[in-house]
Amino acid sequence: MTDWADRCAAFAEAADWLVATCAEVGDRWDGPGLGDWDLRALVGHTSRALLTVEEYAARPADDVVADSPASYFRAARVFANGPDVAERGRAAGRALGTDPAAEVAETAARVVALLRGLDPEQRVTTIVGGMRLVDYLPTRTFELAVHTADIAAAIGAPLDVPAGAAREALAIAGELAIEGGTAGALLLAATGRPPAGPLTVL
């Protein structure tokens, strides 16, 4: 299945980029990350994009509630800014232990290997309800790409998003922008023209 193979490859690229970026953090884990998060919490939150694949694959669903990556993000908006999100990130950061970079690398290797034995059509239980795994995985690639870019920006590393992961993340962002009426602002920003106001797609 080419689509599944491509989606697995994009996810693996994003996971590898996270691992490589975390290896450059050095001793700055308590330094600024994103918003209220230090780098440890930001990386902890990002690592959940790996862990939820493993977690949800073990939780079969009976039906499909979200049938595309974009529909997942539309449904997940209600959770995105909840009061517990920041604390979950901090808790995930603490769970990385004394060597966060090594923990992220081990998790990434385990989850990427796990994908080889999974059925892309299997239904998994996500935070928004049932989804086919083939539709859920790109949401994790998106999260890995966006938040690894956050980590890279925080430590002054290049924003070298791997091509496959970037292609998948940008496709989702574009679809959300079209549906949300912000396609024009996204096009202006992408071509070096400042948008008229804040640009968000999620």
N, C-alpha and C positions, 0 to 999 in steps of 0.2 A: 504494500500500500504506500504509494509515493508520498501522499499527503501526510500520513503518519510518520514516515521516515523523515520527511522534511521538518515536521514539527518537533520530533525528537532531536534532530540535529540542531535546530535553533535553540532549543532548551539547553542542550549540552554546551553550546557555544556560550550562552549567557551564564551558565553555571561556572564554566571555566574562567570567564572574565571576572566573575565575583571572586573566585579563588585567587586569581592572580592579583586582583586589586587589594584584597585583604592581606596578602603577603607583603604589601608595601606600607601597611599601617604602622608597622614597627611598634614603638612604645607610646603611640598616640591614642590609645583606646579610650582614655578619659577626656580627650579633646572634643571640640565642637563637631557635631554630626549634622543634624537637620532639626530645626525648631528646638523643641525641648530635649531632644535626644543627643547624648554624646555618641561618639563613633561606635562604642560597644553596643548601645541600644539600636542604633541605625543598622548595624550589621546583623544584630539579632533579629530585628524585624525582617530584614531582607532574607535571612536564612529560612524564614517561615515559608517563603515561596518554594523552597526545596522540600521542607518537612511536610507541608500539606499535601503534596503529591503522594508521599508515602502513607500519610494518615488517611486520606480520603480514598485511596485505592483499596484500603482494607475495610471500607464502609460502603457496601453495595447500596444502590438506590433502586426503587421500584419503578420510578417514572422520571421523565425529563422535564424540569422546570425552566431551565435556561438552555437554549439550543444553539448558542453561539458565544464566542468570547465577549462581544459587545453586550449581549443581553445579560451576561454574568455581571459586568461592571455596572450596567444600569440598575440591576437588582441590588448590587452590593453597596450602592451609594448610601443607603440608610445606615450601613455599619461603618462607613469609611471615616467619619469624624466623631464616632462615639467616644464617650469619656474613658472607656477602658482601652482604647487603641494604644495610647502612649504608654500605659503601664504594661500592656502585653509586650510591647517592644523592649521595654527595660527588663522584663522578666526573661524574654528570649535572649537578651544580651547576657544576663547573669548566667543563663544555662550554658553559654559557650565555654565557661570554665576558665582555667588559667592560661590556655593557649587558644584564643578564639580563631586565629587563622587556621590552625591545624584542625580544629573542630569543624570549621566550614568546609575545608578540603575533604575531610572524611565523609561528611554528610553528602556533599556534592557527588563524590565518587559512588557512594552507595545508592543514591536515588537515580542517577543516570543509568547505572547498571540495572536497577529494578525495572526501568521502562522496557528493557528488552524482553521481559517475560510477561508484559501486560497486554491485554486485548484493548485496542483503541476504542472499540465499540462498547466496552463495559461501562455500566452506569455507576457513577460514584456520587457519594453524598457530600456536597460542598456546603459552605455557609449560607448559600442562597437556595439550596435544594439540589435535586438530582440533575446530573449532567453526564453526557458522554465524555469519556476521558479525552478523546481526540479534540473536543471543544474546550475542555477545561485547561489542558496543558498550555495552550498559548497565553492564557491569563497569567500563568506563572512565569513564562518567558518575558512577558511585558513587565511584571513586577521586578524580576531580576534585572532587566535592562535599565529601567527607570531608577531603581534604588542603588544599583551599582554605579550609575552615573552620579547619583548623590554622594556616594562614598568617594568616588574619584575626585569630584569637585571639592569635597571637604579636605582631602589630603593633597590637593594640587597635582593629581595624576591626570594623564591624558584621557579625554572622553572618547576612547576608541571602542565604541560599541561594535561587537562583531556583526558582520554584514547580515547573516541569517537572522540573528536575534533582532537587529535593528529593523529589518524588513517586516518581521512579524509585529513588533511593537508599534511601528509607524502605521501599519495597516489598521490595527485596532484603534489607535489614536485618531486616524483619519475618519474611520467609520463613526466613532463617538462624536467627533467634531461636526460631521454632517448632520447627525441626528440631533445634536444639541444646538445647532444654529451658529456654531463658531468656526465653520470652515473658512470663511473669509479672513477672520483674524489669524487663523493658523497659516493660511497661505501668505498673508502679509509678513508674519514672523519668519516663516521659512525662507522668504526671499529678501530678508534684510530690512523690511519695513516695519517700524514699530506699530503694533496693533493699537487700536483706539482705547482699549481698556484691558483689564486683566484677562489673560488667556488661560482657560482651563477646559479640559475635555472630560474630566471625571467629576 
